[in-house]
């Protein structure tokens, strides 16, 4: 059976971590995967998470099954983190929310739910994704049979959102189609919709009878926890149905613990309750139930005012550090003679921006300077530090 298998290229993002780890160059820099790093290049465990680990160790009394929904109080806390405490959808009990193994689990469970809805209606399910989008959106969404289509999003020349082209394409979508939007910190471009643009998208989706599907993997790392949720909250308030995939990998630094949630905001409480049942049956059929540990930590943090405060303070420090690194990179590139070519990096949001260099230049940076980034020239800004900034600027200037 296995003799028929063909070789397959390694994952373009995750393999960079492996390659960089194996590189003996002491000056190597990993700007590949979206992982927060401190000044020493280390991904620390947040202090709020460490405190929650101690609490969990003391209070945990069983390792029995948690069930396909995960922890009910985690789901409740995440729904409030996403939607705010007084969102009408929560008050009307129109929300289903299920804990998942990371944001990837949430995206895949949501994809299955979309497929199930369309199977009931005997229609092909089409999900529209931005060009570009996170590379892993494609397998996560298409593996259960959804058809993917693309809408224009990022203009590589102007380093802005091609909003007119995006709206023109979305104007042609069919009723029942699903549009995947990045809630904040667009991956890979760092270019986020303005509030006015979110409003226009919401109106267009309503006009077309299309459904918004929001991936929120970086809440708190763009402008702030509340600010980064503005777009999705607006959608949930103004559109009859919205799906949200959320992740605690980045904002709680819980990458390897696989903590996420899928949320459905439905038109009625009955539709929400039926969605909840379908989500549970989908989870049961894929992985049975999500891992408990990371979600239990998030649950402790979000239900303890002191730990919540501590976590928010740490998240703010991480966000501000990323914003500072963006500014520093732009200033140093200007000083090195790049002119205003990279100025857009200062205003983009979250962990990523494109350098706008060719795949050949990306390869040269890796081979000659041990500076690692995705082939598209996407950098993970959090991989920069005051220690490696001059080396990166010098290396980049030598290849452009
Ligand atoms: C990224 O885009 O680098 C992160 O979301 C990590 C991943 O799984 O790809």
Boltz pocket constraint, residues with backbone or C-beta under 6 A from the ligand:
constraints:
  - pocket:
      binder: B
      contacts: [[A, 13], [A, 14], [A, 32], [A, 33], [A, 34], [A, 35], [A, 134], [A, 136], [A, 187]]
      max_distance: 6.0
